[in-house]
Amino acid sequence: MHTLALRVRESFWFLPALLGSAAMVVAELLVTLDHALVHSATRIGFLDALSASGGRSILTTIGTSMLTVAGTSFSITISVLATTSSTYGPRLVRNFMADRANQFVLAAFTSTFLYSIVVLRSVHTDVDDGTAFVPVIAVHVAVLLGILDVAVLVFFIHHIASSVQITALQKQVQTDLATAVGQVFRDGDGDGITVGPVHAGAARWADVTAAGDGYVQSVQWERLVGWATGHDCVIEAVAMPGDHVIEGDVLLRVGVAMDAEIDLDSAGRRLLTLVTLGSSRTPYQDVGFALQQLVEIAVRGLASGSNDPYTAVSALDLAATPLVPVWRGRSAITGYLDDDGRVRVIPHWPTAETLVDSVFDGVRTYGADQPIVVSAALRLAERLDERAPEGRRRHLESTVRALRAV
């Protein structure tokens, strides 16, 4: 279920399918209501009567125009995806696919089309079957939907023009990074986690291996804790979000007491459902990939074809917002606890030093000949250094010396 939710979030089909189904149901309900009003001879004053030919013309016009606009909107979106992929990096395409606004726009147009054709099939004249029927309420609702879709189109043009700006892309990536950082780094123990040293204390271990290949996209930590608590064991996450595995690689290790009775084959099949594998990395739990996206934007700005160091400067400035609080005192989670405070799941998250080094390594590799980029990196280092723990301050000193030497 968790795997499906992740894939649905970045799909163009789910929201259009959901709203399209709802539109067809509403169309049938309104046609039924129109039938009921005709049979009861009830009239609604502000709704003008329509002829069958007039109703068909309105519905046909709305339906065909909405399908045309939907196709045009989809073409624009694909064009934007191609431009973004070539300019800012192919891994940023998922930001557009996960954009609810883009999904809603496509859903609005296709839903109006489906609504129109469902209502259209109920319109008939005396020639058709001897009785004329025009669902007046349903047709007027179609007109209202057409008017609203014009507003949706204007919104879409504005949104797509705004979303391709580099500042908007960087802000979205920064938001993803901040979310991922919040899941990994904490100020101290509490809320079912610990950041201190952990000891498994298991007598024997059994490996749970991958059934296929791909990147670890997410792990359901709470369910792992629940399973481990119910079976009185400890689970070590060998492969973390962002790691690539092939069939047979160890994903998890289950530690149990020497005399514990547990069906490890059945346990392995259950635990595999709690680890999501995919063909690409995602930033939801993969904090390294979330930061990599921001660094990639900076690096592509420094490429000879772009020659835009200000993009790199902006990326470094935005990286400070999530990284500075981590560097000043937060630590990566080292254990997930049960209700009694016992360690049940042991993760291996990257350290703050690893994340910060990845940023400065990119600057030294690709931005050494850009003084304003080096200055931005030194500014980030100064922000990190302020009120940082002594150990991290010493680690940062060597990084700053390397930056000043380029």
Secondary structure as GFF3:
##gff-version 3
##sequence-region A 1 406
A	DSSP	alpha_helix	2	9	.	.	.	ID=ss1
A	DSSP	alpha_helix	14	39	.	.	.	ID=ss2
A	DSSP	alpha_helix	52	88	.	.	.	ID=ss3
A	DSSP	three_ten_helix	90	92	.	.	.	ID=ss4
A	DSSP	alpha_helix	93	97	.	.	.	ID=ss5
A	DSSP	alpha_helix	100	120	.	.	.	ID=ss6
A	DSSP	alpha_helix	126	129	.	.	.	ID=ss7
A	DSSP	alpha_helix	136	163	.	.	.	ID=ss8
A	DSSP	alpha_helix	166	184	.	.	.	ID=ss9
A	DSSP	beta_strand	185	186	.	.	.	ID=ss10
A	DSSP	beta_strand	193	194	.	.	.	ID=ss11
A	DSSP	beta_strand	204	209	.	.	.	ID=ss12
A	DSSP	beta_strand	214	219	.	.	.	ID=ss13
A	DSSP	alpha_helix	221	230	.	.	.	ID=ss14
A	DSSP	beta_strand	234	237	.	.	.	ID=ss15
A	DSSP	beta_strand	244	245	.	.	.	ID=ss16
A	DSSP	beta_strand	250	256	.	.	.	ID=ss17
A	DSSP	alpha_helix	264	272	.	.	.	ID=ss18
A	DSSP	beta_strand	275	278	.	.	.	ID=ss19
A	DSSP	alpha_helix	287	301	.	.	.	ID=ss20
A	DSSP	alpha_helix	309	327	.	.	.	ID=ss21
A	DSSP	beta_strand	331	332	.	.	.	ID=ss22
A	DSSP	beta_strand	335	337	.	.	.	ID=ss23
A	DSSP	beta_strand	343	346	.	.	.	ID=ss24
A	DSSP	alpha_helix	352	366	.	.	.	ID=ss25
A	DSSP	alpha_helix	371	385	.	.	.	ID=ss26
A	DSSP	alpha_helix	390	405	.	.	.	ID=ss27
###
